[in-house]
Amino acid sequence: MIDTVYLHLEFQSKNCKWSLNLPFLCNQCGICCKIDDFLTAGPAKFNPLENPSLHNRLKEIYDEMGRKWEVDELKYDQYITSAPCPFLKNKKCSIYEYRPDGCRQFPNTPFGMLSQDCAALDRFKKQASALCKGRKTKKTYHFTTEQIKQTKISQEQYQNSLSKLNRTGITEDEKALFESLNNPKKN
């Protein structure tokens, strides 16, 4: 299973209550990976004694950012909102297994939903909107690294939802993940 965030949607209609899981599948464009986001995402998840090189690199980054801030707060603000995360290498996170919770939870973060020009996030928002349109919906975010939230969906509801997602431009990889999280044959 892919390590990602998904949105659990619970629908209440006149006749029934049903639910499905809408996954967010990052296409690793790197647009959201700014140093500002990294600095506010919380601590990296590692033991400094087991990874002294990462510990030293983080200390260097924090020291450098402190110096930039002390010299000129305005330039510091401009820098951190435009400079890529120092751990972004070839549009991939070089510390992926140690990344902070704020990065793990993207797009369900303060900076996540505000990200601009992210095709995957734009599709995710369109997909959620298409599925929820005109329906009373309870939305909760979860992670595939935890026990997957059980869905309650009929074959007809599943097919209708899939049809709406197809109209929003769902990718084949997104569709495969959606199917693995919502297979009505398992319910």
N, C-alpha and C positions, 0 to 999 in steps of 0.2 A: 504494500500500500504506500502511496505517495504521502510524504510528510507535508500536510497543508491544512489550511483553514477551510471549514465549510459552514454554510449557513443552514441551520435547521429551521424549516418553515412549517408552522402548524396552522392549518386552515380550519375555520369553523363555518360551515354552511348550514342551511336550514335543516337538511336531512342527515348530515354526518360530519364527523371530525376526521381529518386526515392530515398526513404530513409527508414531507420529503426533504432530502438533503441536497443543497446546491453547493458544489465545491468551487473553490477559487483555485485556479491552476496558473501559477506564475510562469510567464514565458521567459523569465530571466533577462529582461531588457535592461535592467540596471537603473532605470529612471528614478525609482524610489530610493535608491541607495546613495543618499547624500550624507556627508559627515554630520550634519545637524541631526538627521534622523538617528544615526548610530549613537551620537552623544546623548540623545534623550531616550534611547530604547532600553536602558537598564544595563546592568553589568553582563559582560560575556560570561558564559557558563563553562568554566574550566577551573582546574586546580592549579594555582600559580607554581606550586612545587613540582607538578608533573609536566608543566609546559612553561618553563622559564622564558623561552624566546617570545611567546605570545605576551606574557606578563610584561616583559621589557618593552616590547613594541607598543603596548597599550600605554605604559607609563610615558614613553616618548611622545605619543600622540596627545595625551592629556597635558603634558608639560608644554608642548608646542602650542596647543590651543590656549592655554593660560597666558603664554607670552603674547600671542596675537591679540587677545582680549585686553591685556594691560596696555599695549601700545596704542590701539585704536579700536574702540568698541564698534563703531560703525563699519569699519573695514572687516572686523571679525565677523559681524553679522552677515555682511555680504559674502564673505568667504565660505562660512559654514552652510549657507543656504544654496550655494552654487557648486561647491567642490564635491567631487564624488567621495564616497566612503573610502578610506585608505585600504580597506580589505576587499574592495571590488577589483577583481582581476579578470580581464576578458569577459566582462558582463556576468561573472559568477562570484559568489561569496567565497573568499579563500579561507574563511573560518566558519564555514557553514555549520559544522557540528557543535561549535562553541558559541554561535551567534546569540545575542541577547533576546530576551522574551519579546521585546517590541518588534524585532525583526522576524521572529518566529510567527508572530500573530498577524502579520500583514495579510490582508488590508484592514483588519479589525484593530486599528491603532489610531491615535489622534492624527498622526501624519499620513496614515494609509489612505483613508477615504479622500483626502485632499490632494493626493498625487495627481499630477497632470500628465497627459500624453502617454499613459500606460494602456496599451491595447487590451491586455488581459483584464485590468481593472474596469475599463470601459465596458467590455463584454459582460463581466460579472454583474455590474450595476444594471445593464440592460436586461440580463437574464432574470435577476431578482425582481426588477420592475415588471417584466412581462408575466412572471409567475404570480405576483401579488396583486396585479391590477384589478381593482374592483372587489377585492376579497378582504375580509377581516383576517389578519395574519399576525401571528406571534413569531418573532424572529429571535433566534439565539445563535451565537457563534460557538463553534466547537473545533477540535483539532483531531485529525486522523490518527495522531499518535496515542490518543485516548480510545476508550471503548466507543465505537461508532454509535451515535444516537439512532435508536430503532425508528424506522419509518412505518407509517400505516397508509398504504396507498394501493388502490385497486389497479388492475391492468388498464382500465379505461382512463383513470386519472393519470397514470404513468404515461400513457400514449399521448394524452392531451398536453401534458407538461412537456414531453419531449418534442412535440410539434411546435409549441411556443418557443422552446429553446432553439430549435432548428431555424425558426424565423429570425432569431436574434443574431445568428451567425456563430453558433457554438462550433468549436473545433472538434476534430475527431478524438483528440486526447481528452478534451473536456467531457465529451459525450461518453467515452469509455469509463472515466472516473465517476461521472454521474450515474451511469448504469451500475457500476460496482457498489455504489452507496445506496441505491434505490431499487434494486431488482425486486419487482412485486412478486415474482415466483418464490422468493425466499420468505415473504411475509405471510 
